Amino acid sequence: MPDRIRLLLLAFTCLSSAANLHAQEWTRFRGPNGTGISAVTGIPSTWKTADYAFRAKLPGTGLSSPVAWGSRVFVTSANLDSGRRHLVCLSLTDGKELWKKAEPFASYKKHRQNTFASATPAVDAQRVYTVWQSKTDSALLAYSHDGTPSWRVPLGTFKGGHGPAASPIVHGGVVYLCNDQEGPSFLLAVDAASGQIKWKVPRSGKRACYCTPCVFNRPGHGTEIIFVHSYQGIWGVAAESGNKNWQIDVFGTFKQRAIASPVIAGDLVIGSSGFTTARKNIVAVRPGKKIGEVAEAFRVSQSVPHIPTPLVYQDHMYLWADIGIVSCISMKTGKSVWRQRIGGKFFGSPICVDGRLFAIDAKGTVVVVAASPEYKLLGKNPLGERSQSTPAVSGGKLLLRTNSQLIAIGSE
């Protein structure tokens, strides 16, 4: 092959790879399968207000995270004064509002740190899916990308003193939701196109938990959906049928709540549960070749986050504790590599962009740390408003949700 043609093919391959990374869709809480990882380059570790690509005011407040597909970003908010909750669609280019859909609601009992718009939507190429829950009425809803209503699935009432916060995911044309509460609880699979229920699996309903499920492609057993609950442990459920392939109770019976979401690391499934003022455990389990076969691989119980979800990048797991302690754990041994107090209080989870961890503290400061076996603090960036949200990445932009705004860093 002539050198000129070889160079042209290499350049085309590199450009295609860069374009694919740049166009990565952020379809759910913490992005692709909840990993929180993006390989997009060009997003800085430090910035000033003048560097914002855009700053968009939202019609209310909330702690849900943004999701994005193509040139559109979707986020929810709630306005207690007007009694309306909104699913908002913004342009990913300039932050301009393209449409919004409102649902009425009345105030209900919730934890002081919860909001009335806490569930993160899910999105695919055709539709965006969101959950609105309350003690009087709850539903899973779908809209086309232009805001046209597609379907609505009633979920019944929600019971739980901390209020609702569960987020859906969409995979393979099916929307999955974990509705664990202190009333009638269930796992749900809904056809994304029609809104028809594919399966519904009852749960015990002893405790409201808020874990967003993830997908596990288990060799020899097809696709499983992973669900976590404080008192029911970690479940692997067949995506097609809803049959429970395996279950392992790893958290114990003390007072606790599962909030952080499960993640997949090779053949390991990682789940967590605990209580703010008591024990907290992150447990890695390994399902076996046979149905029902699963064993604990390792657990971490020191400086473990209660709310933020763990992040696995390359050979290490990073734990961003609510009280401002960041830890690096070896995935080979389950042992600590480093642990560092960075300060602040965190409700959102970290994400990893181009080998760096980004997390927003409650005061609205974005802290950036190297995702490395060696601790390196790379930046602290105040956003000027409180935040309890998890960042997102799409279209070459870092998307940062504060209480009432969506801020974008970077540009196409």
C-alpha positions in Angstrom: 0.0 0.0 0.0 1.5 3.4 -0.9 2.5 5.6 2.0 0.2 8.4 1.0 -2.9 6.1 1.1 -1.8 4.5 4.4 -1.5 8.0 6.0 -4.9 9.0 4.7 -6.5 5.9 6.1 -4.8 6.4 9.4 -5.9 10.1 9.5 -9.5 9.0 8.7 -9.4 6.4 11.5 -8.2 8.9 14.0 -10.7 11.5 13.0 -13.5 8.9 13.2 -12.4 7.7 16.6 -12.3 11.3 17.9 -15.7 12.1 16.5 -17.2 9.0 18.2 -15.7 10.0 21.5 -16.9 13.6 21.0 -20.4 12.5 20.2 -20.8 10.1 23.2 -24.4 10.1 24.4 -25.1 10.5 28.1 -28.2 8.4 28.4 -28.8 8.0 32.2 -27.5 8.9 35.6 -23.7 8.7 35.4 -23.7 8.1 31.7 -23.0 4.9 29.8 -24.2 2.0 32.0 -23.6 4.2 35.1 -19.8 4.0 34.8 -19.4 7.8 34.9 -16.5 7.6 32.5 -15.9 9.8 29.4 -12.9 9.8 27.2 -13.7 13.3 25.8 -10.6 15.5 25.7 -10.4 19.3 25.9 -12.4 19.9 29.1 -10.2 22.0 31.5 -9.4 21.2 35.1 -9.8 24.9 36.1 -11.9 27.7 34.6 -13.5 31.1 35.2 -17.1 32.3 34.7 -16.0 33.9 31.4 -15.2 30.4 30.1 -18.7 29.1 30.4 -20.1 27.8 27.1 -23.5 28.7 28.4 -25.5 29.1 31.7 -29.2 28.4 31.5 -31.8 29.2 34.2 -34.1 26.3 35.0 -37.9 26.7 35.9 -37.4 25.6 39.5 -34.9 23.7 41.5 -33.8 20.1 41.9 -30.9 17.7 42.3 -31.4 15.4 39.2 -28.6 15.2 36.7 -28.8 16.2 33.0 -28.8 13.6 30.2 -28.1 14.2 26.6 -28.6 12.8 23.1 -27.4 14.5 19.9 -27.8 18.2 20.2 -30.3 18.1 23.1 -29.9 18.0 26.8 -32.8 17.0 29.2 -33.1 17.9 32.9 -35.9 18.1 35.5 -36.8 20.8 38.0 -39.7 21.6 40.4 -41.3 24.8 41.4 -43.2 24.5 44.7 -44.8 27.9 44.4 -46.5 27.1 41.1 -47.1 23.4 42.0 -45.4 22.3 38.8 -42.6 19.9 38.0 -40.9 20.2 34.6 -39.0 18.1 32.2 -36.9 20.6 30.2 -35.2 20.2 26.9 -32.3 22.6 26.1 -30.0 23.1 23.2 -26.6 21.5 23.9 -25.1 24.2 21.6 -26.2 27.4 23.5 -28.4 26.3 26.4 -31.6 27.8 24.9 -34.9 26.2 26.1 -36.4 24.2 23.3 -39.5 22.9 25.2 -40.7 21.9 28.6 -43.4 19.7 29.9 -45.1 20.3 33.3 -46.8 17.9 35.7 -48.8 19.2 38.7 -47.8 18.1 42.2 -48.5 19.0 45.9 -45.9 19.2 48.6 -45.1 16.0 50.4 -42.9 14.8 53.2 -39.3 14.3 52.3 -35.8 14.5 53.7 -34.5 18.0 54.1 -31.7 17.2 51.6 -34.1 15.7 49.1 -35.9 17.8 46.5 -39.1 17.5 44.5 -37.1 16.8 41.3 -34.5 14.2 42.2 -34.9 11.4 39.6 -32.6 11.7 36.6 -34.3 11.0 33.3 -33.1 8.4 30.8 -32.9 9.0 27.0 -32.4 7.0 23.8 -32.5 7.8 20.1 -36.3 8.1 20.1 -37.6 9.2 23.5 -36.8 10.6 26.9 -38.2 8.9 30.0 -38.8 10.4 33.4 -40.4 9.4 36.7 -42.6 11.6 38.9 -43.5 10.2 42.3 -45.5 11.3 45.3 -47.7 9.9 48.1 -50.8 10.6 46.0 -49.8 9.6 42.4 -46.7 8.4 40.6 -45.9 7.6 36.9 -43.2 6.7 34.4 -43.6 8.9 31.4 -42.1 9.0 27.9 -41.8 11.9 25.4 -40.4 12.1 21.9 -37.4 14.4 21.5 -39.7 17.2 20.3 -41.7 17.0 23.5 -44.7 15.0 22.1 -46.1 12.7 24.9 -45.6 9.0 24.0 -47.0 7.1 26.9 -47.6 7.0 30.6 -47.4 4.1 33.0 -49.0 4.5 36.5 -46.8 3.4 39.4 -49.3 3.8 42.3 -48.5 5.9 45.4 -45.1 6.3 46.9 -44.6 5.7 50.6 -41.4 6.8 52.4 -40.5 9.6 54.8 -37.4 10.6 52.8 -39.4 11.1 49.6 -38.8 9.5 46.2 -35.6 9.7 44.1 -35.3 6.5 41.9 -34.1 7.0 38.3 -34.9 4.8 35.3 -32.5 3.4 32.7 -33.2 2.4 29.1 -31.4 -0.5 27.4 -32.2 -2.6 24.3 -35.6 -0.9 23.8 -36.7 -1.5 27.3 -37.0 0.9 30.3 -36.1 -0.5 33.7 -37.0 1.0 37.0 -36.4 -0.1 40.6 -39.4 1.1 42.7 -38.2 0.2 46.3 -40.3 2.0 48.9 -42.1 1.4 52.2 -45.3 0.5 50.4 -45.9 -1.9 47.5 -42.5 -2.2 45.9 -41.4 -3.8 42.6 -38.9 -4.0 39.7 -40.4 -2.9 36.4 -39.6 -3.4 32.7 -41.5 -1.4 30.1 -41.3 -1.6 26.3 -39.8 1.7 25.4 -41.8 2.1 22.2 -45.3 1.2 23.4 -45.3 1.7 27.2 -46.5 -1.9 27.6 -45.3 -3.6 30.8 -43.0 -6.6 29.9 -42.5 -7.8 33.5 -43.1 -6.7 37.1 -41.3 -8.4 40.0 -42.6 -7.8 43.5 -40.2 -6.7 46.3 -40.5 -6.7 50.1 -41.1 -3.0 50.6 -39.3 -2.8 53.9 -37.1 0.2 53.0 -37.1 3.0 50.4 -33.8 2.7 48.5 -32.6 4.8 45.5 -30.1 2.8 43.5 -30.2 3.3 39.7 -29.8 -0.2 38.1 -27.1 -1.1 35.6 -26.6 -3.7 32.9 -24.4 -6.8 33.3 -23.6 -8.9 30.2 -22.9 -12.1 32.0 -21.1 -14.8 29.9 -23.3 -17.7 29.3 -26.4 -16.1 30.8 -27.2 -13.2 28.5 -28.0 -9.8 29.8 -28.9 -9.2 33.4 -30.1 -6.0 35.2 -28.5 -5.4 38.5 -30.6 -4.1 41.4 -29.4 -3.3 44.9 -31.4 -3.1 48.2 -30.2 -2.7 51.8 -32.0 -5.8 53.1 -32.2 -7.8 49.9 -28.6 -7.4 48.8 -27.6 -7.5 45.2 -29.8 -9.2 42.5 -29.0 -10.3 39.0 -32.3 -10.3 37.0 -32.7 -11.7 33.5 -33.4 -8.6 31.3 -35.8 -10.5 29.0 -37.9 -12.4 31.5 -37.5 -10.8 34.9 -36.3 -14.1 36.4 -33.9 -13.7 39.3 -30.7 -15.5 38.3 -28.8 -14.8 41.5 -29.0 -13.0 44.8 -26.5 -12.3 47.5 -27.2 -10.7 50.9 -24.0 -8.8 51.8 -25.1 -5.7 53.8 -26.5 -7.1 57.1 -29.6 -6.2 59.0 -28.6 -3.0 60.8 -30.5 0.2 60.1 -29.2 1.4 56.7 -30.3 2.6 53.2 -28.9 1.7 49.7 -28.5 5.0 47.8 -25.3 4.7 45.7 -25.8 2.8 42.4 -24.2 -0.5 41.4 -21.3 -0.5 38.9 -19.7 -3.3 36.8 -16.0 -3.9 36.7 -15.1 -6.8 34.4 -16.7 -9.9 36.0 -17.4 -8.1 39.3 -20.6 -6.4 40.4 -20.1 -3.6 43.0 -22.9 -2.5 45.3 -23.1 -0.4 48.5 -25.4 0.3 51.4 -25.0 1.9 54.8 -26.2 4.7 57.1 -24.9 8.2 57.6 -23.9 7.7 61.2 -23.3 4.0 61.2 -21.5 1.4 59.1 -21.2 1.7 55.3 -20.0 -1.1 53.1 -19.0 -1.3 49.4 -19.0 -4.9 48.3 -17.7 -6.5 45.1 -19.3 -9.8 44.2 -18.5 -12.3 41.4 -21.4 -14.3 39.8 -20.4 -17.8 38.8 -21.1 -19.9 35.8 -24.2 -21.6 37.2 -27.5 -20.0 37.9 -27.6 -18.9 41.6 -23.9 -19.0 41.9 -22.3 -15.8 43.4 -19.6 -15.1 45.9 -18.1 -12.0 47.6 -14.7 -11.0 46.2 -13.9 -8.1 48.6 -15.4 -5.3 50.6 -14.4 -1.8 51.7 -15.7 -0.4 55.0 -13.4 2.5 55.8 -14.2 6.1 54.5 -17.0 4.6 52.4 -19.5 7.0 50.8 -23.2 6.8 51.7 -24.7 8.7 48.8 -22.0 9.1 46.1 -21.6 6.2 43.7 -18.1 4.5 43.4 -16.2 4.9 40.2 -13.9 2.2 38.6 -11.3 3.5 36.2 -8.6 1.2 34.8 -7.2 -0.9 37.8 -8.6 1.2 40.6 -11.9 2.1 42.3 -12.3 5.7 43.6 -14.6 6.4 46.5 -15.8 10.0 47.1 -17.2 10.0 50.6 -20.0 12.4 51.6 -17.7 14.0 54.2 -15.0 15.0 51.7 -12.6 12.1 51.8 -11.4 10.6 48.5 -10.0 7.1 48.4 -8.2 5.0 45.8 -8.7 1.2 46.1 -6.8 -1.5 44.2 -9.3 -3.6 42.2 -6.9 -6.5 42.4 -6.6 -6.6 46.2 -9.5 -4.5 47.5 -6.9 -2.6 49.6 -6.4 1.1 49.9 -3.8 2.8 47.7 -4.3 6.3 49.1 -6.9 8.2 51.1 -7.1 12.0 51.2 -9.3 14.6 52.9 -10.3 17.3 50.4 -13.0 18.9 52.5 -16.6 19.8 51.7 -19.8 17.9 51.8 -20.9 15.8 48.8 -24.3 14.5 47.6 -23.5 14.1 43.9 -21.2 11.4 42.5 -17.9 11.7 40.8 -17.4 11.2 37.1 -14.2 10.6 35.2 -13.2 12.7 32.1 -10.0 12.1 30.3 -8.4 10.5 33.4 -9.6 13.1 35.9 -12.4 12.9 38.6 -14.9 15.7 38.7 -17.3 16.1 41.7 -19.5 19.0 42.9 -19.6 19.8 46.6 -22.8 21.0 48.3 -21.6 24.7 48.1 -21.3 24.3 44.4 -17.5 24.0 44.0 -16.3 21.5 41.3 -13.3 19.6 42.7 -11.0 17.9 40.2 -8.6 15.1 41.2 -6.4 12.9 39.1 -7.8 9.4 38.6 -4.4 7.9 39.4 -2.6 5.7 41.9 -0.9 8.9 43.0 -3.1 11.6 44.6 -3.1 14.9 42.7 -5.5 17.8 43.3 -6.0 19.5 39.9 -8.5 22.2 40.6 -11.4 23.7 42.6 -14.0 25.8 40.7 -16.8 27.6 42.4 -20.1 27.8 40.5 -21.7 30.4 42.7 -24.8 28.3 43.7 -25.3 25.2 45.8 -25.5 21.8 44.1 -26.3 18.2 45.0 -26.1 16.9 41.5 -23.7 14.7 39.5 -22.0 16.1 36.4 -22.6 14.8 32.8 -20.6 15.0 29.6 -21.8 15.3 26.0 -21.1 17.1 22.8 -17.6 18.0 24.1 -19.1 19.8 27.1 -19.0 19.2 30.8 -22.6 19.8 32.1 -22.9 21.0 35.7 -26.3 21.3 37.4 -26.6 23.6 40.3 -29.9 24.0 42.3 -31.5 26.2 39.6 -29.1 26.4 36.7 -27.4 24.3 34.1 -23.8 25.3 33.3 -21.7 24.1 30.4 -17.9 24.1 30.2 -16.1 23.4 26.9 -17.2 23.8 23.4 -17.7 21.7 20.2 
